Amino acid sequence: MKVQRLPDVTLGGVRFYHVRGESSAEWLDDYGTVKDGKLITVLWTFHRGMVDRQQTDELINQVMATFERTS
């Protein structure tokens, strides 16, 4: 699997790391942050035969943009 560390992103005022991977079968995007000493992650996995990378980015961007910090 090819894996790449992308720049951090800020969503809902919270800074997340972003790691992107791909294999011959799937696309993977992992976002994570630490809150109160706990690692919180959002993992996206898509089958390459069903969507292309542009489609995965569009879906991820739409959903991740709705992230809100809770207390």
A tleap script that builds the chain and sets N, CA, C and O, in Angstrom:
source leaprc.protein.ff14SB
mol = sequence {
  NMET LYS VAL GLN ARG LEU PRO ASP VAL THR
  LEU GLY GLY VAL ARG PHE TYR HIE VAL ARG
  GLY GLU SER SER ALA GLU TRP LEU ASP ASP
  TYR GLY THR VAL LYS ASP GLY LYS LEU ILE
  THR VAL LEU TRP THR PHE HIE ARG GLY MET
  VAL ASP ARG GLN GLN THR ASP GLU LEU ILE
  ASN GLN VAL MET ALA THR PHE GLU ARG THR
  CSER
}
set mol.1.N position { 0.847 -1.183 0.000 }
set mol.1.CA position { 0.000 0.000 0.000 }
set mol.1.C position { 0.888 1.241 0.000 }
set mol.1.O position { 1.870 1.318 0.739 }
set mol.2.N position { 0.537 2.189 -0.823 }
set mol.2.CA position { 1.212 3.486 -0.861 }
set mol.2.C position { 0.523 4.405 0.149 }
set mol.2.O position { -0.697 4.564 0.106 }
set mol.3.N position { 1.297 5.013 1.060 }
set mol.3.CA position { 0.739 5.871 2.108 }
set mol.3.C position { 1.454 7.220 2.087 }
set mol.3.O position { 2.668 7.289 1.900 }
set mol.4.N position { 0.683 8.291 2.282 }
set mol.4.CA position { 1.234 9.643 2.249 }
set mol.4.C position { 0.633 10.478 3.380 }
set mol.4.O position { -0.580 10.467 3.592 }
set mol.5.N position { 1.478 11.190 4.094 }
set mol.5.CA position { 1.027 12.118 5.149 }
set mol.5.C position { 0.758 13.459 4.492 }
set mol.5.O position { 1.665 14.073 3.931 }
set mol.6.N position { -0.483 13.915 4.559 }
set mol.6.CA position { -0.872 15.193 3.971 }
set mol.6.C position { -0.878 16.270 5.051 }
set mol.6.O position { -0.817 15.950 6.238 }
set mol.7.N position { -0.950 17.535 4.662 }
set mol.7.CA position { -0.987 18.616 5.655 }
set mol.7.C position { -2.190 18.483 6.581 }
set mol.7.O position { -3.231 17.954 6.192 }
set mol.8.N position { -2.035 18.968 7.811 }
set mol.8.CA position { -3.141 18.996 8.759 }
set mol.8.C position { -4.266 19.859 8.199 }
set mol.8.O position { -4.032 20.768 7.402 }
set mol.9.N position { -5.501 19.556 8.633 }
set mol.9.CA position { -6.666 20.344 8.247 }
set mol.9.C position { -7.399 20.756 9.521 }
set mol.9.O position { -7.348 20.055 10.531 }
set mol.10.N position { -8.073 21.886 9.464 }
set mol.10.CA position { -8.871 22.349 10.596 }
set mol.10.C position { -10.338 22.229 10.217 }
set mol.10.O position { -10.790 22.782 9.214 }
set mol.11.N position { -11.070 21.491 11.046 }
set mol.11.CA position { -12.492 21.254 10.819 }
set mol.11.C position { -13.239 21.593 12.099 }
set mol.11.O position { -12.934 21.038 13.154 }
set mol.12.N position { -14.197 22.482 12.024 }
set mol.12.CA position { -14.951 22.858 13.209 }
set mol.12.C position { -14.081 23.404 14.324 }
set mol.12.O position { -14.397 23.250 15.503 }
set mol.13.N position { -12.976 24.047 13.945 }
set mol.13.CA position { -12.062 24.609 14.926 }
set mol.13.C position { -11.100 23.608 15.538 }
set mol.13.O position { -10.357 23.950 16.458 }
set mol.14.N position { -11.100 22.373 15.041 }
set mol.14.CA position { -10.236 21.314 15.562 }
set mol.14.C position { -9.215 20.918 14.492 }
set mol.14.O position { -9.565 20.719 13.329 }
set mol.15.N position { -7.963 20.809 14.898 }
set mol.15.CA position { -6.895 20.436 13.966 }
set mol.15.C position { -6.803 18.907 13.868 }
set mol.15.O position { -6.696 18.221 14.884 }
set mol.16.N position { -6.846 18.384 12.647 }
set mol.16.CA position { -6.759 16.959 12.371 }
set mol.16.C position { -5.518 16.667 11.529 }
set mol.16.O position { -5.144 17.465 10.669 }
set mol.17.N position { -4.876 15.511 11.782 }
set mol.17.CA position { -3.881 15.019 10.828 }
set mol.17.C position { -4.642 14.360 9.683 }
set mol.17.O position { -5.820 14.034 9.831 }
set mol.18.N position { -3.987 14.163 8.552 }
set mol.18.CA position { -4.608 13.509 7.400 }
set mol.18.C position { -3.582 12.596 6.748 }
set mol.18.O position { -2.536 13.048 6.281 }
set mol.19.N position { -3.897 11.304 6.723 }
set mol.19.CA position { -3.050 10.308 6.064 }
set mol.19.C position { -3.871 9.690 4.947 }
set mol.19.O position { -5.029 9.322 5.144 }
set mol.20.N position { -3.265 9.579 3.777 }
set mol.20.CA position { -3.950 9.036 2.605 }
set mol.20.C position { -3.186 7.820 2.105 }
set mol.20.O position { -1.957 7.823 2.025 }
set mol.21.N position { -3.941 6.781 1.770 }
set mol.21.CA position { -3.318 5.573 1.237 }
set mol.21.C position { -4.085 5.037 0.054 }
set mol.21.O position { -5.244 5.383 -0.175 }
set mol.22.N position { -3.411 4.183 -0.693 }
set mol.22.CA position { -4.087 3.515 -1.797 }
set mol.22.C position { -3.409 2.183 -2.070 }
set mol.22.O position { -2.196 2.035 -1.918 }
set mol.23.N position { -4.222 1.224 -2.474 }
set mol.23.CA position { -3.727 -0.067 -2.923 }
set mol.23.C position { -4.380 -0.337 -4.272 }
set mol.23.O position { -5.095 0.519 -4.793 }
set mol.24.N position { -4.149 -1.487 -4.831 }
set mol.24.CA position { -4.770 -1.798 -6.117 }
set mol.24.C position { -6.280 -1.970 -5.979 }
set mol.24.O position { -6.998 -1.903 -6.976 }
set mol.25.N position { -6.776 -2.193 -4.751 }
set mol.25.CA position { -8.199 -2.452 -4.531 }
set mol.25.C position { -8.956 -1.308 -3.889 }
set mol.25.O position { -10.170 -1.208 -4.067 }
set mol.26.N position { -8.267 -0.422 -3.134 }
set mol.26.CA position { -9.026 0.571 -2.386 }
set mol.26.C position { -8.293 1.889 -2.202 }
set mol.26.O position { -7.069 1.972 -2.304 }
set mol.27.N position { -9.103 2.930 -1.922 }
set mol.27.CA position { -8.640 4.250 -1.507 }
set mol.27.C position { -8.875 4.345 -0.001 }
set mol.27.O position { -9.872 3.825 0.500 }
set mol.28.N position { -7.979 4.995 0.720 }
set mol.28.CA position { -8.121 5.128 2.163 }
set mol.28.C position { -7.735 6.537 2.580 }
set mol.28.O position { -6.726 7.070 2.120 }
set mol.29.N position { -8.541 7.146 3.457 }
set mol.29.CA position { -8.212 8.434 4.057 }
set mol.29.C position { -8.466 8.328 5.552 }
set mol.29.O position { -9.546 7.915 5.974 }
set mol.30.N position { -7.477 8.698 6.354 }
set mol.30.CA position { -7.569 8.631 7.809 }
set mol.30.C position { -7.331 10.028 8.369 }
set mol.30.O position { -6.294 10.643 8.119 }
set mol.31.N position { -8.312 10.522 9.136 }
set mol.31.CA position { -8.209 11.807 9.809 }
set mol.31.C position { -8.197 11.532 11.304 }
set mol.31.O position { -8.908 10.642 11.772 }
set mol.32.N position { -7.401 12.281 12.062 }
set mol.32.CA position { -7.390 12.060 13.502 }
set mol.32.C position { -6.973 13.287 14.280 }
set mol.32.O position { -6.336 14.201 13.756 }
set mol.33.N position { -7.353 13.283 15.556 }
set mol.33.CA position { -7.002 14.351 16.472 }
set mol.33.C position { -6.966 13.773 17.882 }
set mol.33.O position { -7.378 12.634 18.099 }
set mol.34.N position { -6.482 14.546 18.827 }
set mol.34.CA position { -6.457 14.121 20.221 }
set mol.34.C position { -7.329 15.073 21.025 }
set mol.34.O position { -7.172 16.291 20.943 }
set mol.35.N position { -8.257 14.506 21.809 }
set mol.35.CA position { -9.132 15.304 22.676 }
set mol.35.C position { -9.131 14.661 24.055 }
set mol.35.O position { -9.425 13.474 24.197 }
set mol.36.N position { -8.802 15.442 25.056 }
set mol.36.CA position { -8.755 14.952 26.441 }
set mol.36.C position { -7.883 13.703 26.565 }
set mol.36.O position { -8.214 12.773 27.301 }
set mol.37.N position { -6.775 13.694 25.840 }
set mol.37.CA position { -5.835 12.584 25.914 }
set mol.37.C position { -6.255 11.344 25.142 }
set mol.37.O position { -5.593 10.311 25.239 }
set mol.38.N position { -7.336 11.420 24.379 }
set mol.38.CA position { -7.827 10.278 23.613 }
set mol.38.C position { -7.713 10.556 22.123 }
set mol.38.O position { -8.035 11.650 21.658 }
set mol.39.N position { -7.252 9.556 21.380 }
set mol.39.CA position { -7.151 9.663 19.925 }
set mol.39.C position { -8.525 9.427 19.313 }
set mol.39.O position { -9.177 8.421 19.594 }
set mol.40.N position { -8.955 10.358 18.481 }
set mol.40.CA position { -10.227 10.246 17.775 }
set mol.40.C position { -9.907 10.202 16.287 }
set mol.40.O position { -9.215 11.080 15.772 }
set mol.41.N position { -10.410 9.180 15.595 }
set mol.41.CA position { -10.117 9.048 14.169 }
set mol.41.C position { -11.391 8.869 13.358 }
set mol.41.O position { -12.405 8.367 13.844 }
set mol.42.N position { -11.300 9.297 12.109 }
set mol.42.CA position { -12.338 9.054 11.109 }
set mol.42.C position { -11.633 8.381 9.948 }
set mol.42.O position { -10.739 8.963 9.334 }
set mol.43.N position { -12.034 7.157 9.646 }
set mol.43.CA position { -11.391 6.374 8.598 }
set mol.43.C position { -12.360 6.160 7.444 }
set mol.43.O position { -13.469 5.657 7.625 }
set mol.44.N position { -11.920 6.552 6.261 }
set mol.44.CA position { -12.700 6.378 5.040 }
set mol.44.C position { -12.017 5.320 4.182 }
set mol.44.O position { -10.809 5.388 3.954 }
set mol.45.N position { -12.788 4.340 3.706 }
set mol.45.CA position { -12.275 3.320 2.800 }
set mol.45.C position { -13.266 3.150 1.660 }
set mol.45.O position { -14.464 2.980 1.885 }
set mol.46.N position { -12.753 3.199 0.427 }
set mol.46.CA position { -13.595 3.076 -0.765 }
set mol.46.C position { -13.011 2.029 -1.697 }
set mol.46.O position { -11.793 1.940 -1.851 }
set mol.47.N position { -13.864 1.245 -2.310 }
set mol.47.CA position { -13.444 0.253 -3.310 }
set mol.47.C position { -13.161 0.976 -4.628 }
set mol.47.O position { -14.018 1.687 -5.154 }
set mol.48.N position { -11.968 0.789 -5.144 }
set mol.48.CA position { -11.560 1.524 -6.354 }
set mol.48.C position { -12.416 1.208 -7.567 }
set mol.48.O position { -12.526 2.039 -8.468 }
set mol.49.N position { -13.020 0.043 -7.614 }
set mol.49.CA position { -13.860 -0.311 -8.753 }
set mol.49.C position { -15.189 0.423 -8.773 }
set mol.49.O position { -15.893 0.409 -9.783 }
set mol.50.N position { -15.541 1.070 -7.657 }
set mol.50.CA position { -16.834 1.745 -7.576 }
set mol.50.C position { -16.749 3.261 -7.699 }
set mol.50.O position { -17.696 3.897 -8.162 }
set mol.51.N position { -15.616 3.854 -7.287 }
set mol.51.CA position { -15.447 5.307 -7.348 }
set mol.51.C position { -14.004 5.644 -7.716 }
set mol.51.O position { -13.088 4.854 -7.489 }
set mol.52.N position { -13.825 6.829 -8.288 }
set mol.52.CA position { -12.458 7.283 -8.555 }
set mol.52.C position { -12.025 8.232 -7.430 }
set mol.52.O position { -12.829 8.584 -6.567 }
set mol.53.N position { -10.782 8.636 -7.445 }
set mol.53.CA position { -10.242 9.462 -6.356 }
set mol.53.C position { -10.961 10.796 -6.255 }
set mol.53.O position { -11.181 11.287 -5.148 }
set mol.54.N position { -11.331 11.394 -7.372 }
set mol.54.CA position { -12.045 12.670 -7.335 }
set mol.54.C position { -13.393 12.511 -6.627 }
set mol.54.O position { -13.786 13.381 -5.850 }
set mol.55.N position { -14.092 11.425 -6.884 }
set mol.55.CA position { -15.376 11.186 -6.226 }
set mol.55.C position { -15.197 10.991 -4.719 }
set mol.55.O position { -16.007 11.477 -3.929 }
set mol.56.N position { -14.144 10.286 -4.324 }
set mol.56.CA position { -13.922 10.091 -2.887 }
set mol.56.C position { -13.635 11.427 -2.218 }
set mol.56.O position { -14.143 11.702 -1.131 }
set mol.57.N position { -12.823 12.253 -2.862 }
set mol.57.CA position { -12.501 13.571 -2.291 }
set mol.57.C position { -13.755 14.423 -2.138 }
set mol.57.O position { -13.925 15.095 -1.122 }
set mol.58.N position { -14.630 14.401 -3.133 }
set mol.58.CA position { -15.859 15.195 -3.067 }
set mol.58.C position { -16.732 14.745 -1.894 }
set mol.58.O position { -17.254 15.580 -1.156 }
set mol.59.N position { -16.892 13.442 -1.720 }
set mol.59.CA position { -17.713 12.934 -0.626 }
set mol.59.C position { -17.086 13.249 0.729 }
set mol.59.O position { -17.766 13.734 1.633 }
set mol.60.N position { -15.800 12.976 0.867 }
set mol.60.CA position { -15.111 13.242 2.131 }
set mol.60.C position { -15.204 14.721 2.488 }
set mol.60.O position { -15.515 15.065 3.628 }
set mol.61.N position { -14.939 15.594 1.527 }
set mol.61.CA position { -14.971 17.037 1.786 }
set mol.61.C position { -16.363 17.502 2.217 }
set mol.61.O position { -16.486 18.352 3.099 }
set mol.62.N position { -17.412 16.949 1.599 }
set mol.62.CA position { -18.777 17.325 1.972 }
set mol.62.C position { -19.085 16.919 3.407 }
set mol.62.O position { -19.648 17.710 4.164 }
set mol.63.N position { -18.728 15.715 3.784 }
set mol.63.CA position { -19.078 15.212 5.112 }
set mol.63.C position { -18.169 15.802 6.191 }
set mol.63.O position { -18.659 16.234 7.234 }
set mol.64.N position { -16.861 15.829 5.960 }
set mol.64.CA position { -15.936 16.331 6.977 }
set mol.64.C position { -16.166 17.807 7.261 }
set mol.64.O position { -15.878 18.271 8.365 }
set mol.65.N position { -16.671 18.544 6.302 }
set mol.65.CA position { -16.954 19.977 6.507 }
set mol.65.C position { -18.062 20.191 7.530 }
set mol.65.O position { -18.208 21.297 8.051 }
set mol.66.N position { -18.847 19.153 7.831 }
set mol.66.CA position { -19.943 19.290 8.789 }
set mol.66.C position { -19.483 18.988 10.220 }
set mol.66.O position { -20.292 19.056 11.146 }
set mol.67.N position { -18.207 18.659 10.418 }
set mol.67.CA position { -17.722 18.329 11.748 }
set mol.67.C position { -17.904 19.509 12.690 }
set mol.67.O position { -17.592 20.649 12.346 }
set mol.68.N position { -18.410 19.223 13.876 }
set mol.68.CA position { -18.558 20.236 14.912 }
set mol.68.C position { -17.946 19.733 16.199 }
set mol.68.O position { -18.125 18.574 16.573 }
set mol.69.N position { -17.230 20.597 16.868 }
set mol.69.CA position { -16.658 20.250 18.167 }
set mol.69.C position { -17.770 20.224 19.207 }
set mol.69.O position { -18.629 21.105 19.249 }
set mol.70.N position { -17.733 19.199 20.039 }
set mol.70.CA position { -18.657 19.152 21.181 }
set mol.70.C position { -17.841 19.293 22.451 }
set mol.70.O position { -16.642 19.014 22.460 }
set mol.71.N position { -18.474 19.716 23.498 }
set mol.71.CA position { -17.742 19.932 24.756 }
set mol.71.C position { -17.456 18.635 25.480 }
set mol.71.O position { -16.848 18.646 26.550 }
savepdb mol mol.pdb
quit
